[in-house]
């Protein structure tokens, strides 16, 4: 007899499936203020693993962590015209505090370029102070009209990097380094998520930037999700905040800057890119629990064997957890772990104990079968490595299979109904991009003819990647 579905099937209603999974896998709940969220321990554990992996890569790039205030004087945002215009509709403004009206309203941080530059202008005096490479882990608030857990919330968590450099070339190269070696490496090797690395069009560029680099991934329904961005800010914010340095030849020069960020949106991406009708499928390198060992029955010998298996797996470098909650039906526990997407489940009952075996269940492939207990420490690490590679291959195959080459706006819109389209930028241009936008489709990024990141919007041979997006 087939088991009853726990989640709405993806093919029936993808958005409902997403909401079902977020709740039943215990990732998050809606907060008390519309657009906010409560991240539950299992969901926050995923974010902690993401933080740890990205933080190591950010520090390897030379950046150090700092913290800047949540409240920013409203006047700071008005210093850079494009920036304030871009964020104005999303701002939350504090006008009262301590029981009285504030002398100057304070904006709840939507991003930190303006306040960071206020301090960079104090910290940077000469070329010896450069490059200045700062990152912060924080929350931000952008008032969201159509919230969805993890994907678009009024408050979310992120990291934002801010750097100052002596030359344009150094800033440009650092922004590309972050895109490639921090975000790109993390997405491919930890999240097992395929992506396209490209350049945003002027229409899609970060407010106040001269160039925005992006990583775009295809979700299970064929839509695009912007995973992380890296911005060349030129000297716009430096001039607004008078962030200058004394050069080697004794002249006063404005610094060149970058900013870059990634958010808890990646948890939503994890769900939509790797999830199936049974729940999450967490990439082994990301998983806070890579293997769970379940006692099928309340049997002293079984419980002892479960703990022994756990100890041996831990010694083999596997992040493992014991599930000995035998007062909860085994079937319910198995379904819960399946929903949470733990890569490997090892089940031990009295019969397994007699045979010297355990049942090994692989969440990512769906396979299950008996394995000799003594072989588990040698088998499980290899299984985890294989399944990590399989998820990345599946993600890449989905993008390749659902991306088509087109030559007209009409063809691009039609293709975006189920996947992505690629169209020559020369055939589309800003006018075609505006027409796409009217039909709910956007240019996710521009690629060079060889698939690399182009050096300019009008580089000959540029290709636009077109899709509907979250």
C-alpha positions in Angstrom: 0.0 0.0 0.0 1.5 3.4 -1.0 2.1 5.8 1.7 0.0 8.9 1.9 1.8 12.1 0.7 3.0 14.4 3.5 3.6 17.3 1.2 1.6 18.8 -1.7 3.2 17.3 -4.8 5.5 19.8 -6.6 3.9 19.1 -10.0 0.5 20.1 -8.5 1.3 23.3 -6.8 5.0 24.3 -6.5 4.5 27.3 -4.2 2.3 25.2 -1.8 4.8 22.4 -1.8 7.5 25.0 -0.8 5.4 26.3 2.1 4.5 22.8 3.2 8.1 21.7 3.3 9.3 24.8 5.1 6.8 24.1 7.9 6.9 20.3 8.1 10.7 20.1 7.9 10.7 22.7 10.8 12.8 25.3 9.0 10.9 28.4 9.9 7.5 30.0 10.9 6.0 33.4 10.0 6.8 36.1 12.5 4.3 38.3 14.3 4.9 41.3 12.0 4.0 40.7 8.4 7.0 39.7 6.3 9.2 38.6 9.3 10.2 35.1 10.1 11.2 32.9 13.0 14.0 30.6 11.9 13.7 27.3 13.8 16.7 25.4 15.1 17.0 23.0 12.2 16.7 25.9 9.7 19.2 28.0 11.7 21.6 25.0 11.8 21.7 25.1 8.0 22.4 28.8 8.1 25.2 28.2 10.7 26.8 25.7 8.4 26.5 28.2 5.5 28.0 30.9 7.6 31.0 28.7 8.6 31.8 27.7 5.0 31.4 31.2 3.6 33.2 32.9 6.5 36.3 30.7 5.9 36.3 31.6 2.2 35.8 35.3 3.0 38.7 35.3 5.4 40.8 33.5 2.9 40.1 36.4 0.5 41.7 38.7 3.2 38.6 40.3 4.7 38.0 40.7 8.4 34.7 40.7 10.3 33.4 43.9 11.9 30.0 45.2 12.9 28.2 48.5 12.1 25.0 49.9 13.7 21.5 48.8 12.8 20.3 52.4 12.8 21.6 54.8 10.2 20.9 58.6 10.2 18.5 59.3 7.3 20.8 62.0 6.0 23.5 59.4 5.3 21.4 57.7 2.6 20.7 61.0 0.8 24.5 61.4 0.1 24.4 59.0 -2.9 21.4 59.9 -5.1 21.0 56.6 -7.1 21.4 54.6 -3.8 18.7 56.4 -1.9 16.4 56.4 -4.9 16.8 52.6 -5.3 16.1 51.8 -1.7 13.5 54.5 -0.9 10.4 52.2 -1.3 11.9 49.6 1.0 13.0 51.7 3.9 11.8 51.4 7.5 12.3 54.7 9.3 12.4 55.2 13.1 11.0 58.6 14.0 10.5 58.2 17.8 12.6 56.8 20.6 12.7 57.1 24.4 9.2 58.5 24.3 9.9 61.5 22.1 10.5 62.4 18.5 14.1 62.1 17.3 15.9 65.1 16.1 16.8 63.2 12.9 14.9 60.1 11.8 17.0 56.9 11.7 16.7 54.3 8.9 16.7 50.6 9.9 19.7 49.2 7.9 18.7 48.1 4.4 22.4 47.8 3.5 25.4 49.5 4.9 27.3 51.3 2.1 26.6 54.7 3.5 27.5 54.1 7.1 30.5 52.0 6.2 31.9 54.8 4.1 31.3 57.3 7.0 33.9 55.2 8.9 36.1 54.3 6.0 36.7 58.1 5.5 38.1 58.2 9.0 40.1 55.0 8.8 41.7 55.5 5.4 44.4 58.2 5.4 47.1 57.0 3.0 47.9 54.3 0.5 49.4 52.3 3.4 45.8 51.8 4.8 44.7 50.1 1.5 43.2 47.7 0.6 40.7 47.9 3.5 38.6 44.7 3.4 35.7 44.4 5.8 32.8 41.9 6.2 29.9 41.9 8.6 27.3 39.3 9.5 24.1 41.1 10.3 20.4 41.5 9.8 18.8 44.0 7.4 15.3 45.3 6.9 13.7 46.0 3.5 9.9 46.4 3.6 8.6 43.6 1.5 5.1 43.9 -0.1 4.9 40.2 -1.2 6.7 38.2 1.5 7.7 34.5 1.2 9.7 32.7 3.9 13.4 32.8 3.2 13.0 34.2 -0.4 11.5 37.6 0.3 11.1 38.7 3.9 11.1 42.1 5.5 13.9 41.2 7.8 16.6 38.7 6.8 20.1 37.6 7.7 23.1 38.1 5.5 26.8 38.9 5.2 27.9 42.1 3.5 31.4 42.8 2.4 32.8 46.3 1.9 36.2 47.1 0.5 38.3 50.1 -0.4 41.2 50.0 -2.9 43.8 52.3 -4.4 42.9 51.6 -8.1 39.9 50.7 -10.3 41.7 47.6 -11.5 42.3 46.3 -8.0 38.6 46.9 -7.0 37.4 45.3 -10.2 39.5 42.2 -9.7 38.5 41.8 -6.1 34.8 41.9 -7.0 35.4 39.2 -9.5 37.5 37.2 -7.0 34.6 37.3 -4.5 32.1 36.2 -7.2 34.3 33.3 -8.4 36.3 32.1 -5.4 33.9 32.8 -2.5 30.4 32.5 -3.8 31.0 30.3 -6.8 33.2 27.9 -4.9 30.6 27.7 -2.1 27.7 27.2 -4.3 29.3 24.4 -6.3 31.2 22.6 -3.6 29.0 23.0 -0.6 25.5 23.7 -1.8 26.0 21.3 -4.8 24.1 23.9 -6.8 24.8 24.7 -10.5 24.9 28.4 -11.5 25.6 30.9 -14.2 28.0 33.6 -13.4 27.4 36.8 -15.3 27.0 40.6 -15.3 23.8 42.4 -14.5 22.4 44.9 -17.1 22.1 48.6 -16.2 18.4 48.0 -15.4 19.1 45.2 -12.9 22.3 46.7 -11.4 22.6 47.4 -7.6 21.6 51.0 -6.8 24.8 53.1 -6.8 27.0 50.6 -8.4 28.9 50.9 -11.7 28.8 47.1 -12.3 27.1 44.2 -10.6 28.3 40.6 -10.9 25.8 37.9 -10.1 25.4 34.1 -9.7 22.0 32.8 -10.9 20.7 29.3 -10.3 17.7 27.4 -11.7 15.1 26.2 -9.2 13.1 23.0 -9.5 10.2 24.8 -11.3 12.5 26.4 -13.9 12.6 29.9 -12.4 15.8 31.7 -11.6 17.0 32.8 -8.2 19.8 35.3 -7.7 22.1 33.6 -5.2 24.7 36.2 -4.5 26.0 39.5 -6.0 29.3 41.3 -6.0 29.3 45.0 -6.9 31.9 47.4 -8.3 31.0 50.8 -6.7 33.5 52.8 -8.5 34.1 56.1 -6.6 30.4 57.0 -6.2 30.3 56.4 -2.4 33.8 57.6 -1.9 33.0 61.0 -3.4 29.7 61.2 -1.4 31.6 60.5 1.9 35.0 62.1 1.0 36.8 58.8 1.4 40.2 59.8 0.1 43.8 58.7 0.6 47.3 60.2 0.2 48.9 58.4 -2.7 52.6 57.5 -3.0 53.2 60.6 -5.1 51.6 62.8 -2.4 48.3 63.5 -4.1 44.8 63.1 -2.6 42.8 60.4 -4.4 39.4 58.9 -3.9 39.3 55.2 -3.2 37.7 52.6 -5.4 35.2 50.3 -3.8 33.3 47.1 -3.8 30.4 45.6 -1.9 29.1 42.0 -2.0 26.5 40.0 -0.2 24.6 36.7 0.3 21.6 36.0 2.4 19.3 33.5 4.1 17.6 33.3 0.7 20.1 30.5 0.1 18.0 28.3 2.5 15.0 28.8 0.2 17.2 28.0 -2.8 18.3 24.8 -1.1 14.7 23.8 -0.7 13.6 24.7 -4.3 16.7 23.3 -6.1 17.2 20.0 -4.3 13.9 19.2 -2.6 11.5 16.5 -3.9 8.0 15.3 -3.0 9.3 13.7 0.2 11.1 16.8 1.5 14.5 18.3 1.6 17.6 16.7 0.2 20.6 18.3 2.0 24.0 18.2 0.3 26.3 16.1 2.6 29.0 18.8 2.9 26.3 21.3 4.1 24.4 18.9 6.4 24.6 19.5 10.1 23.7 15.9 10.5 25.1 13.7 7.7 23.9 10.4 9.1 21.3 9.5 11.6 21.3 6.1 13.3 17.8 4.9 14.3 16.9 2.3 16.9 13.8 0.5 15.5 12.7 -0.8 18.8 13.2 -0.2 22.5 15.7 -3.0 23.0 18.8 -2.7 25.2 21.1 -4.5 22.8 19.8 -2.5 19.8 20.3 0.8 21.6 23.8 -0.2 22.6 24.6 -1.2 18.9 23.1 2.1 17.6 25.4 4.1 19.9 28.4 2.0 18.9 27.7 2.6 15.2 27.4 6.3 15.9 30.7 6.4 17.7 32.5 4.6 14.9 31.0 6.9 12.3 32.0 10.0 14.3 35.5 8.6 14.5 35.5 8.3 10.7 34.7 12.0 10.4 30.9 11.8 9.8 28.6 14.3 11.5 26.2 11.8 13.1 23.2 11.8 15.4 21.5 8.9 17.3 17.7 8.7 17.3 16.7 6.5 20.2 13.3 8.0 20.7 11.6 4.6 20.7 8.5 6.0 22.4 7.8 7.6 19.0 6.7 5.2 16.3 9.6 4.3 14.0 7.7 5.1 10.8 7.0 8.7 12.0 10.7 9.2 12.9 11.8 7.9 9.5 9.4 10.3 7.7 10.7 13.2 9.8 14.3 12.5 8.9 13.3 12.1 5.3 11.5 15.5 5.4 14.6 17.1 6.9 16.8 15.6 4.1 19.5 14.0 6.2 21.7 12.3 3.6 22.1 8.9 5.2 19.8 7.0 7.5 21.0 3.8 9.3 18.3 1.7 10.8 18.9 -1.0 13.4 16.4 -3.5 14.7 16.6 -6.9 16.5 16.8 -8.9 13.3 19.6 -6.6 12.0 21.4 -7.1 15.3 21.3 -10.9 14.9 22.6 -10.7 11.3 25.3 -8.2 12.1 23.8 -5.8 9.6 22.0 -2.4 9.4 19.7 -1.0 6.8 21.4 1.9 4.9 19.0 4.4 3.4 20.4 7.1 1.0 18.1 10.1 0.9 19.5 11.6 -2.3 19.3 8.4 -4.4 16.4 6.9 -2.6 18.1 3.5 -2.4 18.0 1.2 0.7 19.6 -2.1 1.6 21.4 -4.1 4.3 25.1 -3.4 5.0 27.4 -5.2 7.3 27.8 -3.0 10.5 31.6 -3.4 10.5 31.7 -2.0 6.9 29.7 1.2 7.7 32.7 3.4 8.7 34.4 2.7 5.4 31.3 2.9 3.3 29.4 6.0 4.6 32.1 8.7 3.8 32.2 7.4 0.2 28.4 7.4 -0.1 28.3 11.0 1.1 30.9 12.1 -1.4 29.1 10.3 -4.2 25.7 11.9 -3.3 27.3 15.4 -3.1 28.5 15.0 -6.6 25.2 13.6 -7.8 23.2 16.6 -6.5 25.5 19.0 -8.4 25.2 16.9 -11.6 21.4 16.9 -11.3 21.3 20.6 -10.7 23.5 21.2 -13.8 21.5 18.8 -16.0 18.2 20.6 -15.1 19.6 23.9 -16.2 21.1 22.5 -19.4 17.9 20.6 -20.3 15.6 23.5 -19.6 17.6 26.3 -21.3 16.9 27.1 -25.0 18.4 29.4 -27.6 16.0 32.1 -28.9 16.1 35.1 -31.2 13.0 37.1 -30.4 11.2 38.6 -27.3 8.2 36.4 -28.0 10.3 33.2 -28.0 12.0 34.3 -24.8 8.7 34.8 -23.0 7.4 31.4 -24.2 10.6 29.7 -23.0 10.5 31.4 -19.7 7.2 29.6 -19.0 9.2 26.4 -18.1 12.8 27.4 -18.0 15.5 29.8 -19.2 16.2 31.3 -22.6 19.5 32.7 -24.1 19.1 35.5 -26.6 21.8 37.7 -28.2 22.0 40.9 -26.3 22.4 42.8 -29.6 19.0 41.4 -30.6 17.3 42.3 -27.3 18.9 45.5 -25.9 17.4 47.8 -23.3 14.2 48.2 -25.3 13.6 44.4 -25.5 14.5 44.1 -21.9 11.8 46.6 -21.0 9.3 44.7 -23.1 10.2 41.5 -21.3 9.8 43.2 -17.9 6.2 44.2 -18.9 5.5 40.4 -19.3 7.0 39.4 -16.0 10.4 38.2 -17.4 13.8 39.6 -16.6 17.3 39.5 -18.0 19.1 37.6 -15.2 22.6 38.4 -16.5 24.8 38.9 -19.5 27.4 36.3 -20.6 30.2 36.7 -23.1 30.1 34.6 -26.2 32.3 32.0 -24.6 30.2 31.8 -21.5 32.5 33.9 -19.3 31.7 37.1 -17.5 31.8 40.0 -20.0 33.9 43.1 -19.3 31.1 45.5 -20.5 27.4 45.6 -21.3 28.1 46.2 -25.0 30.9 43.7 -25.5 30.4 42.1 -28.9 28.8 38.7 -28.8 27.1 39.1 -25.4 24.3 36.8 -24.6 21.4 37.6 -22.3 20.1 34.9 -19.9 16.3 35.4 -19.6 13.9 33.9 -17.1 11.1 34.4 -14.6 12.6 34.9 -11.2 11.9 34.8 -7.5 
